[in-house]
């Protein structure tokens, strides 16, 4: 099959499985002539990048949500698209934006902080309340079509379903004009330290218990307080998941 898009962007959040999806996508594309992967997103609205893409080949890039700024890459996209109208209409580009359910994602944040011993508990929780959770909610509302900041052609990727359902992955690559290879479904990158709970040792990919990380903190009061009614409702709507 021939890819529909030359230019594939992945918007995601830290501790949300973005690296796993990125390297899996690399495995789906890597046999294509002219394929390139960029782990740090370039200025994806720059005219220089646009002209490079027009020359052919395939380009895959990841952009973390800009942590610390509510709406993150969504707000950045909206602002820049107004300055550069072509950025919102470029037909050979697709934006994938992924989310992991908040219960497991926030558990991974807490576990990762335990490993790196960064900041006090109060500072960590404040960071989650003021920056990470609002950005998660913004992406969730976009996925539920409550907002329409990204182009209509953008594709939401549920990390939970991507991880657990081979047919979901098959449908996703079909939307990109590819047939499923799953060559890197079990690859765990060292970037970002791998899994917050397991690092990058021994177990691989689908062998990791990434959909049950929340249970490690189910008796942790600080963790439980992170989940306001809105966050829980968005998780139920998007993932049909609320274990509390």
C-alpha positions as CSV (number, residue, x, y, z in Angstrom):
1,X,0.0,0.0,0.0
2,X,1.1,3.6,-0.6
3,X,0.9,6.1,2.3
4,X,-1.8,8.7,2.0
5,X,0.3,11.3,3.9
6,X,3.9,12.5,3.5
7,X,3.8,14.4,6.8
8,X,2.6,12.7,10.0
9,X,2.6,14.6,13.3
10,X,1.9,13.0,16.7
11,X,0.7,15.2,19.5
12,X,0.8,13.5,22.9
13,X,1.5,14.1,26.6
14,X,4.4,13.0,28.8
15,X,3.8,9.6,30.5
16,X,1.0,9.0,28.1
17,X,2.6,6.3,25.9
18,X,3.7,8.7,23.2
19,X,7.1,7.1,22.7
20,X,5.5,3.7,22.3
21,X,3.2,5.0,19.6
22,X,5.9,7.0,17.9
23,X,8.3,4.0,17.5
24,X,5.5,1.7,16.5
25,X,4.6,4.2,13.7
26,X,8.3,4.2,12.7
27,X,8.0,0.5,12.2
28,X,5.0,0.9,10.0
29,X,6.8,3.5,7.8
30,X,10.4,2.5,7.9
31,X,10.5,0.5,4.6
32,X,9.3,3.6,2.7
33,X,11.9,5.4,0.5
34,X,12.8,8.8,1.9
35,X,11.4,8.1,5.3
36,X,12.6,10.4,8.1
37,X,11.7,10.5,11.8
38,X,12.1,13.5,14.1
39,X,11.8,12.9,17.8
40,X,11.7,16.6,18.7
41,X,9.1,18.5,16.6
42,X,10.4,21.2,14.3
43,X,8.4,24.4,14.0
44,X,5.7,22.6,12.2
45,X,4.3,25.8,10.8
46,X,7.5,27.1,9.3
47,X,7.6,27.8,5.5
48,X,11.0,26.1,5.4
49,X,9.6,22.8,6.7
50,X,6.6,23.0,4.3
51,X,9.0,23.5,1.3
52,X,11.1,20.5,2.4
53,X,8.0,18.3,2.6
54,X,6.9,19.4,-0.9
55,X,10.1,17.8,-2.2
56,X,8.8,14.3,-1.4
57,X,9.6,11.5,1.1
58,X,7.9,10.7,4.3
59,X,8.2,12.6,7.6
60,X,7.1,11.5,11.1
61,X,7.5,13.8,14.1
62,X,6.3,13.9,17.7
63,X,5.3,17.0,19.7
64,X,4.8,16.7,23.4
65,X,2.0,18.9,24.8
66,X,3.7,22.1,25.8
67,X,3.6,21.4,29.5
68,X,3.0,24.4,31.7
69,X,0.6,26.1,29.2
70,X,-3.1,25.2,29.2
71,X,-4.2,23.9,25.9
72,X,-0.6,23.1,25.0
73,X,-0.1,22.3,21.4
74,X,-3.8,22.9,20.7
75,X,-3.5,26.6,21.6
76,X,-0.2,26.8,19.7
77,X,-1.8,25.3,16.7
78,X,-4.8,27.7,16.8
79,X,-2.5,30.7,17.2
80,X,-0.1,29.8,14.4
81,X,-2.7,28.6,12.0
82,X,-4.2,32.1,12.0
83,X,-0.8,33.5,11.0
84,X,-0.2,30.9,8.3
85,X,-3.4,29.8,6.7
86,X,-1.7,27.2,4.5
87,X,-0.8,25.3,7.7
88,X,-4.4,24.4,8.3
89,X,-5.0,23.3,4.7
90,X,-1.9,21.3,3.8
91,X,-3.5,18.1,2.3
92,X,-0.6,15.7,2.6
93,X,-0.2,16.2,6.4
94,X,-2.2,14.4,9.1
95,X,-2.1,15.2,12.8
96,X,-2.5,12.2,15.2
97,X,-3.2,13.2,18.8
98,X,-3.1,10.6,21.5
99,X,-4.3,10.2,25.1
100,X,-3.9,7.7,27.8
101,X,-6.7,7.4,30.4
102,X,-5.9,9.9,33.3
103,X,-5.8,7.2,36.0
104,X,-2.9,5.4,34.6
105,X,-1.2,8.4,33.1
106,X,-1.2,10.3,36.5
107,X,0.0,7.1,38.3
108,X,2.9,7.0,35.9
109,X,3.7,10.7,36.6
110,X,3.9,10.0,40.3
111,X,6.0,6.9,39.9
112,X,8.4,8.6,37.6
113,X,8.9,11.4,40.1
114,X,9.7,8.9,42.8
115,X,12.5,7.6,40.6
116,X,14.0,11.0,39.8
117,X,13.3,12.6,43.2
118,X,12.2,15.8,41.6
119,X,10.5,18.5,43.7
120,X,8.4,18.2,46.9
121,X,5.1,16.3,47.0
122,X,3.3,19.6,47.2
123,X,5.2,21.0,44.1
124,X,4.5,17.8,42.2
125,X,0.8,17.8,42.9
126,X,0.5,21.5,42.1
127,X,2.2,20.8,38.7
128,X,-0.4,18.1,38.0
129,X,-3.4,20.3,39.1
130,X,-2.3,23.5,37.3
131,X,-0.7,22.2,34.1
132,X,-1.0,18.5,33.3
133,X,-4.6,17.9,34.1
134,X,-5.9,21.0,32.3
135,X,-4.0,20.0,29.2
136,X,-5.3,16.4,29.4
137,X,-8.9,17.8,29.6
138,X,-8.3,20.1,26.6
139,X,-7.2,17.1,24.4
140,X,-10.1,15.0,25.7
141,X,-12.6,17.7,24.7
142,X,-11.0,17.9,21.3
143,X,-11.3,14.1,21.0
144,X,-15.0,14.2,22.0
145,X,-15.7,17.0,19.4
146,X,-16.6,19.5,22.1
147,X,-13.9,21.8,20.6
148,X,-12.6,22.0,17.0
149,X,-9.2,23.4,17.2
150,X,-7.4,20.9,15.0
151,X,-8.2,20.3,11.3
152,X,-11.1,17.9,10.6
153,X,-8.7,15.4,9.1
154,X,-6.9,15.0,12.5
155,X,-7.1,11.5,14.0
156,X,-7.6,10.8,17.7
157,X,-5.6,7.8,19.0
158,X,-6.7,6.1,22.2
159,X,-3.5,4.8,23.8
160,X,-5.5,2.2,25.8
161,X,-7.1,0.7,22.7
162,X,-3.9,1.0,20.6
163,X,-2.1,-1.0,23.3
164,X,-4.7,-3.7,23.8
165,X,-6.4,-4.2,20.4
166,X,-4.7,-5.3,17.2
167,X,-7.8,-4.5,15.2
168,X,-7.6,-0.9,16.4
169,X,-4.0,-0.7,15.3
170,X,-5.0,-2.2,11.9
171,X,-7.7,0.4,11.4
172,X,-5.4,3.2,12.4
173,X,-2.7,2.3,9.8
174,X,-5.4,1.8,7.2
175,X,-6.3,5.5,7.7
176,X,-2.7,6.3,6.9
177,X,-2.8,4.2,3.7
178,X,-0.8,1.3,5.2
179,X,-1.2,-2.3,6.1
180,X,-0.4,-3.4,9.6
181,X,3.1,-4.7,10.3
182,X,3.3,-4.4,14.1
183,X,7.1,-4.7,13.9
184,X,7.7,-2.4,16.9
185,X,4.6,-3.1,19.0
186,X,6.9,-4.6,21.7
187,X,9.7,-2.0,21.5
188,X,10.3,0.0,24.7
189,X,12.4,3.1,24.1
190,X,15.1,4.3,26.5
191,X,14.0,7.8,25.8
192,X,12.1,9.3,28.7
193,X,13.4,6.4,30.9
194,X,11.0,3.9,29.3
195,X,8.1,2.8,31.5
196,X,7.8,4.7,34.8
197,X,7.3,1.4,36.6
198,X,9.5,-1.0,34.6
199,X,12.0,1.1,32.9
200,X,13.2,-0.5,29.7
201,X,14.2,-3.9,31.2
202,X,13.1,-7.4,30.5
203,X,9.4,-7.1,29.7
204,X,8.5,-5.6,26.4
205,X,5.5,-3.6,25.1
206,X,2.3,-5.5,25.3
207,X,3.7,-7.6,28.3
208,X,3.7,-4.5,30.5
209,X,0.8,-3.9,32.8
210,X,0.3,-0.3,31.6
211,X,-3.5,-0.4,32.0
212,X,-3.4,-1.3,35.6
213,X,-0.9,1.2,37.0
214,X,-3.6,3.1,38.8
215,X,-4.0,0.3,41.3
216,X,-0.5,1.0,42.7
217,X,-1.9,4.3,44.1
218,X,-5.5,3.4,44.9
219,X,-4.9,3.8,48.6
220,X,-2.9,7.1,48.2
221,X,-5.0,10.0,49.3
222,X,-3.0,12.6,47.3
223,X,-3.5,10.6,44.1
224,X,-7.2,10.1,44.7
225,X,-7.7,13.9,45.2
226,X,-6.5,14.5,41.6
227,X,-9.7,13.2,40.1
228,X,-12.4,15.9,40.1
229,X,-15.9,15.0,38.8
230,X,-15.0,16.6,35.4
231,X,-11.9,14.5,34.9
232,X,-13.7,11.3,35.8
233,X,-16.6,12.1,33.5
234,X,-14.2,12.8,30.6
235,X,-12.5,9.5,31.3
236,X,-15.7,7.6,31.3
237,X,-16.8,9.2,28.0
238,X,-13.6,8.7,26.2
239,X,-12.3,5.5,27.7
240,X,-15.3,4.0,29.4
241,X,-13.0,3.8,32.4
242,X,-13.3,5.0,36.0
243,X,-11.9,2.5,38.5
244,X,-12.4,4.7,41.6
